[in-house]
Amino acid sequence: MAGTSQLLLAVVSGGKAVHLVRRNNPAEAGRGALSDAHFYQADGDRDLVERRYDLAALEEPGWEQTTMCGRAWLVMAGGDDGPVGRSRKPAFAPTCRRCLALMDRLFPAPAVDERVPVVAQLVVDLLRQHGYAEVRRVPGDQLSGLRKAIQLMIKQQLGQPCRTFVHDDVLMVVRESLGDREAEQQAAVEAVEAVLPGREQLPAARPGPEWAVSWSAWKRG
């Protein structure tokens, strides 16, 4: 469940990501979570799955034809009761980033922390000076609100576009179109690339501490 919506974990043809599928409305016009086509009959797959799951319920046409991210899907991903048919590996959470982002919209928006406008303004000030800023230890439920606040302030106060990146609990912001400060922009880009997946990990203390703001150090008033 996500909010009041019932979702199904599913796999697609190609790729290893686990996707999300919504309940169809009306349910009769949807498709089943699996069907006989997903079983290796010679291996007794159907009998095995039937012992673990309510097979009749899974075959009811109650799910949308595509995943939340818009892809055609093959079969539900097996869960606590084991794999189903040709989906040999159980899954317990979605991994498709687009599906995850769309799922977030099904939950009530979190209350915006009082420090969001304070930290956003600090980021804008740092961008004026360095072309790059990062906010560390940002709570997950505040990342979206903080990014939006920063982007709005940059548009209002600087009139220039920016790029934002998230790595763990660090929000990184790069100001674009720096003109004669191209060297600083390049340094900022390299700083971002250094902590993106596949690169070196974020050090405990980075060079250029004037670029960084700690979320936990700031409160309104």
SVG drawing of the C-alpha trace seen along z (x, -y; Angstrom):
<svg xmlns="http://www.w3.org/2000/svg" viewBox="-15 -39 56 71">
<polyline fill="none" stroke="black" stroke-width="0.4" points="0.0,0.0 1.1,-3.6 -1.3,-6.0 -4.7,-4.6 -3.4,-3.0 -2.7,0.7 0.4,1.5 2.0,4.6 5.7,5.3 6.3,6.5 9.1,7.3 9.5,6.3 11.3,7.8 14.8,6.6 16.5,4.9 16.7,6.0 14.6,3.2 11.5,4.0 8.6,1.8 5.2,0.8 1.7,1.4 -1.5,-0.2 -4.9,1.4 -7.0,0.9 -10.3,-1.0 -12.5,0.7 -10.8,3.9 -12.5,6.0 -10.8,4.2 -7.3,4.9 -5.0,7.9 -3.9,10.6 -0.7,10.5 0.2,13.8 -1.2,16.4 -0.5,20.0 1.9,18.5 4.3,17.7 4.7,21.3 7.0,24.1 4.4,26.8 7.0,29.6 8.6,28.4 5.4,28.3 5.6,24.5 1.9,24.0 1.4,26.6 4.3,25.0 3.0,21.5 -0.6,22.6 0.7,24.0 2.2,20.7 -0.2,18.1 -3.9,17.6 -3.6,18.3 -7.2,17.5 -6.8,14.0 -3.5,13.4 -5.2,14.4 -8.0,11.9 -7.8,9.0 -7.4,6.3 -4.1,4.5 -3.2,1.9 -1.6,2.9 1.5,0.9 3.8,0.1 3.6,-3.3 6.5,-4.4 4.7,-3.4 6.3,0.0 4.6,3.2 5.2,5.8 5.5,9.5 4.5,10.9 4.4,10.0 7.6,10.3 7.4,13.0 7.6,11.9 7.7,13.5 6.1,16.7 8.8,17.2 9.2,16.8 6.4,17.2 6.8,19.0 9.7,17.6 10.4,14.8 13.0,16.7 14.0,14.1 11.7,12.6 11.5,8.9 10.4,6.8 10.7,3.2 10.6,1.3 13.9,0.2 12.7,-1.6 13.5,-5.3 10.6,-6.6 8.1,-4.3 9.5,-5.4 9.2,-9.1 5.6,-8.5 4.8,-6.5 6.0,-9.4 3.1,-11.5 0.6,-9.0 1.6,-10.0 0.5,-13.2 3.2,-15.9 5.4,-16.1 5.2,-19.3 7.9,-21.8 10.6,-22.2 11.0,-25.8 14.6,-25.9 14.0,-25.2 13.8,-29.0 16.8,-29.7 19.0,-27.0 17.8,-27.8 18.9,-31.4 22.3,-30.3 22.7,-28.1 21.8,-31.0 24.4,-33.2 27.1,-30.5 26.2,-30.2 26.9,-33.9 30.3,-33.4 31.4,-30.1 29.0,-28.8 28.6,-25.6 27.0,-24.7 26.1,-21.6 23.8,-20.9 24.7,-18.0 22.6,-15.8 19.3,-16.7 16.4,-14.5 14.9,-12.5 11.4,-13.9 12.8,-17.5 14.9,-17.0 12.1,-17.7 10.9,-20.8 14.4,-22.1 15.3,-21.6 12.1,-23.4 12.8,-26.3 16.4,-26.6 15.4,-26.5 12.7,-29.2 15.1,-31.5 17.8,-31.1 15.3,-32.0 14.1,-35.1 17.4,-36.3 20.0,-35.2 18.0,-34.7 20.2,-31.8 19.6,-28.0 21.1,-25.5 21.5,-21.8 20.9,-19.8 22.2,-16.4 21.5,-14.1 24.0,-11.6 22.8,-9.9 21.9,-12.8 23.9,-15.5 22.1,-18.0 24.6,-19.5 23.8,-22.6 25.7,-23.9 25.1,-27.3 25.3,-27.4 26.4,-30.1 29.1,-31.6 30.7,-33.5 34.2,-34.6 34.2,-32.2 34.4,-29.1 37.2,-27.7 35.1,-27.8 32.2,-26.1 34.6,-23.4 35.8,-22.9 32.2,-22.7 31.3,-20.1 34.3,-18.0 33.3,-18.2 29.9,-16.8 31.2,-14.1 33.6,-13.0 30.6,-11.9 28.2,-10.5 27.8,-6.7 30.8,-5.0 33.1,-7.7 35.0,-8.2 33.0,-8.5 32.3,-11.8 35.2,-12.5 34.5,-13.4 36.0,-16.9 36.2,-18.3 38.5,-21.0 36.5,-24.2 34.3,-24.0 32.9,-27.4 30.8,-25.5 29.0,-23.4 26.0,-24.0 24.9,-21.6 21.2,-21.2 21.3,-20.4 23.2,-23.7 20.4,-26.0 17.0,-26.9 14.8,-29.9 15.1,-32.2"/>
</svg>
